[in-house]
Amino acid sequence: MNNSNWLIRREFWENRAIWMIPAALGGLLLLAALFTQVSIPRLTSQQQSEEAAAAFLVVVGAMFYLVMALYAAWYLLDCLYTDRKDRSILFWKSLPVSDATTVLCKLLVGMIIIPLVYFAAANVTALIAAFILSIRARASIGSSLWNGDVWWQIQVLWVYVIVTTAVWYLPVAGWLMLLSAWAKRAVILWAILPPLLLNIFERLFFGTHVVSQIIGRRLTALPQVSFHFSKYMWTNEGGVVDNASGAPVPSVWHLINPSGFFTSAETWIGAAIGIVFIVAAIQLRMRRSEI
Amino acid sequence: MAALIEARDLTKKYGAHVALDRANLKVEAGRIVGLIGPNGAGKTSALRAILGLTHYEGQLTVLGREPFRERTQLMNECCFIADVAVLPSWLRVDQAIDFVAGVHPRFRRDRATAFLAKTQITGKRRMRELSKGMKTQVHLALTMAIDAKLLVLDEPTLGLDILARRAFYDALVNDYMDETRTILITTHQVEEVENLLTDVIFIDKGRIVLDSSLEDVATRFTAVAVTAARLDAARAEKPFYERHILGKVVLYFENVDPGKLEGFGEIHTPSVSDLFVAKLSGGAA
């Protein structure tokens, strides 16, 4: 436990981008809030103001989530490779820390801790941006952009998205770490090439595209599996309404679908494959010390 | 007392290439052992196996443990400096001390800071800002502050200038070594370490050519500088190596009574480096 603590701290020392990128993104969004034109329509009803607040928080959150996903993927692909490349692995391995602990801590950083950092950054950014926009608009819009209830719902949404993302993308993370522990060079190429070649091979010789379907679904189907998106849809105004009745969704609790996500065989088959990849990455870490 | 390191039929293959070929060796506690061999002889493979960094065939115990399976526990009592370049460039000196203090139960922070206080190195410096010699000092400070039974050094002074090398070995002998510790050093620069070793192990083409204490070396090996007139008579005693220098011939004998050789010329015990050359240059003349 104590060791994990130090290993995680070490990742922050090495990868200062973990907090510098979200800080830079937050700074950019705040500059935009300060200097771009604000044209929020005057909101009259309670429903409209809640929708505006939700849309604002979701848009800010989505930006952070997208950047986070890209950075986390890069981090996982790089984390078992750089110290082999610069041979510093020989220093880390001279200390009484097991390879399993090392690999699992890096996985934890990539899948939970980095998302939490972005979550915090998104919250701080949204808070300050809402404040700035309220002052600039000098109207009731401002108060509507900061709706406490909506804010709490967004917190629930973030936690739910972090957890489901970690479980759903475990095979992807495992694959990236496996390559990171294995490749002698060009990790990005190795991460992309095998699935791509498998896909082309399948198409040429069998005329099917099962591989691309499986991979495509894994990369894009998370919202579909973890939310009730068949029942609800986004409106142009940024609200979410019931498909059938057109009524707004009462709260985030109606939108998320944890029981569906956590009972889906697809979720757990993927997670099992992810665990196999990670065990393999640990084994490689034990055997491959240098490039 | 049981040996600290004991290898029997230690074998390591990389595909078709055999890096270690049924090597047997033994290291006792309290010794400073030089593992000496030419480049590509299997030194590094042997060390990697001893440190649990690689899988191997054959039997190997280090401090009573199986290195590959029990590397984590082994590293509580054993430390190693692979070579000078391995501290990561982004690491700060104070972070390095914090980290090792955090994960190593036998690390004594005061010792590391006391050692560094004698140098020009401050805590906020990053490894990338330090010279090779300074990095070695940091690594040595970290390592010497660990109360370990076994210290393994793999080409520790590679790329260092003569001053830094001397400082490294002086610190090692004066501040670190005592009867409870054992040091295993690999190097291909024999001259540099021969004055501090108590034991030598010669390795060549994956096999152990010699494993002996220096006291035994002195009784086992004899070198005689023979004049041309007596050469044939001396050769009859079967030297295993001949070296021609400045008109003289030096003959090297193993397990031959020095009394028998006295008449042939000036007798001396070969230095480690001479013996290394003699042993590895192959068959008798």
HADDOCK unambig.tbl for C-alpha pairs under 7 A between the chains (distance, minus, plus):
assign (segid A and resid 3 and name CA) (segid B and resid 103 and name CA) 5.45 0.50 0.50
assign (segid A and resid 6 and name CA) (segid B and resid 99 and name CA) 6.36 0.50 0.50
assign (segid A and resid 6 and name CA) (segid B and resid 102 and name CA) 6.52 0.50 0.50
assign (segid A and resid 14 and name CA) (segid B and resid 90 and name CA) 6.19 0.50 0.50
assign (segid A and resid 87 and name CA) (segid B and resid 86 and name CA) 5.37 0.50 0.50
assign (segid A and resid 88 and name CA) (segid B and resid 86 and name CA) 4.24 0.50 0.50
assign (segid A and resid 88 and name CA) (segid B and resid 87 and name CA) 5.36 0.50 0.50
assign (segid A and resid 88 and name CA) (segid B and resid 88 and name CA) 5.26 0.50 0.50
assign (segid A and resid 90 and name CA) (segid B and resid 82 and name CA) 6.36 0.50 0.50
assign (segid A and resid 90 and name CA) (segid B and resid 86 and name CA) 6.43 0.50 0.50
assign (segid A and resid 91 and name CA) (segid B and resid 86 and name CA) 5.96 0.50 0.50
assign (segid A and resid 91 and name CA) (segid B and resid 87 and name CA) 6.23 0.50 0.50
assign (segid A and resid 94 and name CA) (segid B and resid 75 and name CA) 6.22 0.50 0.50
assign (segid A and resid 94 and name CA) (segid B and resid 79 and name CA) 5.78 0.50 0.50
assign (segid A and resid 94 and name CA) (segid B and resid 80 and name CA) 5.90 0.50 0.50
assign (segid A and resid 95 and name CA) (segid B and resid 75 and name CA) 5.62 0.50 0.50
assign (segid A and resid 95 and name CA) (segid B and resid 104 and name CA) 6.74 0.50 0.50
assign (segid A and resid 96 and name CA) (segid B and resid 72 and name CA) 4.50 0.50 0.50
assign (segid A and resid 96 and name CA) (segid B and resid 73 and name CA) 6.25 0.50 0.50
assign (segid A and resid 96 and name CA) (segid B and resid 75 and name CA) 4.70 0.50 0.50
assign (segid A and resid 96 and name CA) (segid B and resid 76 and name CA) 5.52 0.50 0.50
assign (segid A and resid 96 and name CA) (segid B and resid 103 and name CA) 6.96 0.50 0.50
assign (segid A and resid 96 and name CA) (segid B and resid 104 and name CA) 6.42 0.50 0.50
assign (segid A and resid 97 and name CA) (segid B and resid 72 and name CA) 5.55 0.50 0.50
assign (segid A and resid 98 and name CA) (segid B and resid 72 and name CA) 5.22 0.50 0.50
assign (segid A and resid 286 and name CA) (segid B and resid 53 and name CA) 6.75 0.50 0.50
assign (segid A and resid 287 and name CA) (segid B and resid 53 and name CA) 6.38 0.50 0.50
assign (segid A and resid 287 and name CA) (segid B and resid 54 and name CA) 5.18 0.50 0.50
assign (segid A and resid 287 and name CA) (segid B and resid 55 and name CA) 6.53 0.50 0.50
assign (segid A and resid 289 and name CA) (segid B and resid 53 and name CA) 6.66 0.50 0.50
